[in-house]
Amino acid sequence: MKNSKNKRTMILGAILVGLLVIAYKVLFMSSSGDLLTDPTDSNSMVGDRIAVVLAEVESINFDTSIIKDTKFKSLKTIETPLISLPVGKTNPFSPNFGSN
């Protein structure tokens, strides 16, 4: 019985050490893929995308003729103001639980 517990402890210890080594490599070691990329390539691609988006934004034309239309000017608002009701107790920390 003591021998089987000792084996289990050894196996669990080995697994724990293996997991710790893997965790260390994942968290603290730099990946080799970062070293192989050329930062100038990604910067030029980002600059090209920004230029394309900027050209699209500059080409937007807003049609403001609808504001001058008589039908648009005849529209009226249907909003109603909210009713102001008291909410909660005036002093929520007062010792009286039954009164406001």
N, C-alpha and C positions, 0 to 999 in steps of 0.2 A: 504494500500500500504506500509506504513511504517512497519507494523507488518510482512508482507511477506519478506521484505528486511532483517529485524532483524532475522527471522528464517533462511534465507539463509546464513546469516553471521555466525550464531551459528553453523549450520551444516558444513559449510566449515571450520570453526575454529576447530571443533571436528575432522574432517577428517585430517586436517593438524597436529593436535596434535598426532593423531594415527599414521600417517606416520612418524612423527619425532621419536616417541617411537620405532617403528619397525626399522627405519634406525639406531638408536643408538644401538639397540640390535644386529643388523647384523654387524655393523662396529666395535664396541668396546667390545663386550662380546665374550669370548672365547667359542668355541664349545665344547660340552661335549664329542664328539668323540675323540678329541685329548687326553683327560685324560685317556681313556680306553685302548689305544694301548700301547704295550710294545715296547720301542725303540730297545731292544736287538733283537727281532724277525725280525724287518725290516733290521737291520744292518747285520744280518747273511744271510738274503735273498740276499741283495745287494752284500755281499762278495762272495756268491755262484755264482751269475750271473757273477761277474767279473772274477772269476776263470774259468768259462766255456768259456767266451769270450777270455781270455788269452790263454787257451789251444787251441782254434780254430786258433788264430793268430799264435801261435808257430808252428802249424802243417802245415802251408802254405809252399809249396815248389814251387819256381819259376823255370821254365824250361828255362835256358839260352842257350840251344843248338841252338836256332834259330838265334842268333846273329852270330854264326860261319858259318852259311849256306852261300854258294856262291850266291844264288839268293837274299838273304837279303843284302849282301854286294854290289851287283850290282845296287841296287836302287839308283836313283838320285833325288835330290830335284827339285821341279818345282816352287819354290817360286820366286816371282819377287819383287824387292824393290819398295816401294811406292815413287811416285813422290813428291818432296818437292816443294809445291807452297806457295806463300805468302798468308796469311789469315788475312783479316781485315785491318784496317788502322794502320799506324805506331804509331800514337798518337790518340787514340779514344776520347780523351778529347779536341782535337783542335777545335777551333770555326769554321773552314771551313767544311761545310757539303758536298760540291760538289767535293772535291779533296781528294786523299788518303793522 
